[in-house]
Amino acid sequence: MDQTTNRPIAQSDPASAFADLRGEVSLLRRAVEGLTAERQNAPDYTPTLTELSSRLARTEELLGKIAESPAMRLTPENMAVSIARASETARAGDRETLDKSGATLRASIASINGVVEHAWAADRQWKQLYWTGGGGLLMGALGTLSILHLIG
């Protein structure tokens, strides 16, 4: 409101007071009509809000599915246990192969040891045979010499 409308009203001039009042009421009426017109010219947000609401509902549904998925329940501790189990399962075949290979290796070593021991025993027998033969030959030669010495 302007200062011209707020000027002091003279007591003696009722016509100018009513004119001033009429101007203020007219100004007030235009302001109220402007507010009403602005309200009527405002865009209708109902379709946009409906679409946003449906999108939010779909998002909430997807988030619910994600929250219920097993991956979301997986903690570092659970993952470590799962990895340990998976590695044990994967290594079970390798462990079995290593055990079989170890048993085969031990059997092969035992067989080789048996062959070596047999060879050593045969070598000892030959050495004993040579010593016995040499000793017998020496004893026979000495016996022959002593018989020849007695006869002779």
Salt bridges, closest charged atoms under 4 A:
ASP20 OD1 - ARG7 NH2 3.15
GLU51 OE2 - ARG55 NH2 2.73
GLU61 OE2 - LYS65 NZ 3.73
GLU96 OE2 - LYS100 NZ 3.46
ASP123 OD2 - LYS127 NZ 3.53
